[in-house]
Amino acid sequence: MLLSILTNVAIAAEEAAPGFTMAEIWDHSGGIARTVIVMLIVMMLASIVVSLERAWMFRKAKEESIALVGSIVEPLQAGDVAASLALCNAEEHSNSYIATLLRAGLKELAERADEHGVANASRALDKTLNEEVGKLKKGMTILATTGSTAPFVGLFGTTFGVINAFQGMATGGGGLAGISAGISEALITTGVGIGVAVIGVWFFNYFNFRIEKITEELESSKVDLIDWAQKTVIAKSGK
């Protein structure tokens, strides 16, 4: 009995098995596995596109915000609301999140340079801050979805790969040639799913960290503007 089993194993090991290059694995994959791989590739490309767009936007917004902070200090120290508002409205600061935030508060102060104007400015700043954080999170849902669901999409393909492996075992008499295609199909979908998920999670965590830092900067700018308005604008107007 033992000799018979060893003989069968040796014969199976000598059988020609399909290659394990990507092209050969694709050729031996079933329709469901191919669909899963295409879905994972689309998810990966979507994550890369979103990440490139976010990286470009964050860089441009950061540069313009730094430039605005450097130029707006002088009019703020002078209590000049109109000049400060003009800088926030300038085209070269159109992508600056600091300019967007300060513009909302300065508009209210330009209309009323008193306690009511400061209260209105505070409400406008709160609303604008929330809106700006929402804009910063654009596309983050795609990254989060990719990172959390890609492994399960890959496992879906793995399930049908294993089914194909058993079918190959049944039709091929249990030899390696009959089951290797299904096993390779199962492994490739799992591997692609994990790889895509890693990309999504890395990008999501990185940009989430950037958003948290910008949010802290916006909150600090809001507090500074209200404090400046109470000490400078109201005092200057004598109201």
HUFEN-V802909 format. One record per backbone hydrogen bond with DSSP energy under -1.0 kcal/mol. NH is the residue of the N-H (numbers start at 1). CO is the residue of the C=O. If there is no record, write none. Layout:
BEGIN
NH;CO, NH;CO
END
This chain:
BEGIN
5;1, 6;2, 7;3, 8;4, 9;5, 10;6, 11;7, 12;8, 13;9, 14;10, 25;21, 26;22, 27;23, 28;24, 34;30, 35;31, 36;32, 37;33, 38;34, 39;35, 40;36, 41;37, 42;38, 43;39, 44;40, 45;41, 46;42, 47;43, 48;44, 49;45, 50;46, 51;47, 52;48, 53;49, 54;50, 55;51, 56;52, 57;53, 58;54, 59;55, 60;56, 61;57, 62;58, 63;59, 64;60, 65;61, 66;62, 67;63, 68;64, 69;65, 70;66, 71;67, 72;68, 76;72, 77;73, 78;74, 79;76, 80;75, 81;79, 84;80, 85;81, 86;82, 87;83, 88;84, 89;85, 93;90, 94;91, 96;93, 100;96, 101;97, 102;98, 103;99, 104;100, 105;101, 106;102, 107;103, 108;104, 109;105, 110;106, 111;107, 112;108, 114;112, 118;114, 119;115, 120;116, 121;117, 122;118, 123;119, 124;120, 125;121, 126;122, 127;123, 128;124, 129;125, 130;126, 131;127, 132;128, 133;129, 134;130, 135;131, 136;132, 137;133, 138;135, 140;137, 143;139, 144;140, 145;141, 146;142, 147;143, 148;144, 149;145, 150;146, 153;149, 154;150, 155;151, 156;152, 157;153, 158;154, 159;155, 160;156, 161;157, 162;158, 163;159, 164;160, 165;161, 166;162, 167;163, 168;164, 169;165, 170;166, 171;167, 172;168, 174;169, 180;176, 183;179, 184;180, 185;181, 186;182, 187;183, 188;184, 189;185, 190;186, 191;187, 192;188, 193;189, 194;190, 195;191, 196;192, 197;193, 198;194, 199;195, 200;196, 201;197, 202;198, 203;199, 204;200, 205;201, 206;202, 207;203, 208;204, 209;205, 210;206, 211;207, 212;208, 213;209, 214;210, 215;211, 216;212, 217;213, 218;214, 219;215, 220;216, 221;217, 222;218, 223;219, 224;220, 225;221, 226;222, 227;223, 228;224, 229;225, 230;226, 231;227, 232;228, 234;229, 236;232, 237;233, 238;234, 239;234
END
